[in-house]
Amino acid sequence: MNDFATTRLSSKGQVVIPEAIRRRLGLKSGTEFVVFGEDGTVVLKVIEAPSMQEFDEIVARAREGARRAGLRKSDIADAIRAVRSA
């Protein structure tokens, strides 16, 4: 589980993730990442869509927050119309 390897940054700014790590993590061509960089450290995090259960939980939290804020469905429709007309 402690696979590690070295790699280099190409002249085009590309980094190759070593094959053993790609295989272990199941990374395929086209996999998307979010990239964090700070203090000499670069972290790549695979972007994954939430499961349906996670999505339902996110929606439930958003609905509860909107309810507590006193928002109505018509407020959302009004906001969308305002943004689209801008």
Backbone hydrogen bonds, N-H to C=O, Kabsch-Sander energy under -0.5 kcal/mol:
donor,donor_aa,acceptor,acceptor_aa,energy
10,S,8,R,-0.5
10,S,14,Q,-2.9
13,G,10,S,-2.0
16,V,8,R,-0.6
17,I,15,V,-0.5
21,I,18,P,-0.5
22,R,18,P,-2.4
23,R,19,E,-3.0
24,R,20,A,-2.3
25,L,21,I,-2.3
26,G,22,R,-0.8
26,G,23,R,-0.7
27,L,22,R,-2.5
31,T,28,K,-2.1
34,V,45,K,-2.6
36,F,43,V,-2.6
38,E,41,T,-2.4
41,T,38,E,-1.8
43,V,36,F,-2.8
45,K,34,V,-2.5
47,I,32,E,-2.8
48,E,46,V,-0.6
55,F,51,S,-2.8
56,D,52,M,-2.7
57,E,53,Q,-2.0
58,I,54,E,-2.3
59,V,55,F,-2.6
60,A,56,D,-2.4
61,R,57,E,-2.2
62,A,58,I,-2.4
63,R,59,V,-2.8
64,E,60,A,-2.3
65,G,61,R,-2.4
66,A,62,A,-2.5
67,R,63,R,-2.6
68,R,64,E,-2.6
69,A,65,G,-1.7
70,G,66,A,-0.5
70,G,67,R,-1.1
71,L,66,A,-2.6
75,D,72,R,-0.7
76,I,72,R,-1.2
77,A,73,K,-2.1
78,D,74,S,-2.4
79,A,75,D,-2.2
80,I,76,I,-2.5
81,R,77,A,-2.4
82,A,78,D,-2.3
83,V,79,A,-2.2
84,R,80,I,-2.6
85,S,81,R,-1.6
86,A,82,A,-0.7
86,A,83,V,-0.8
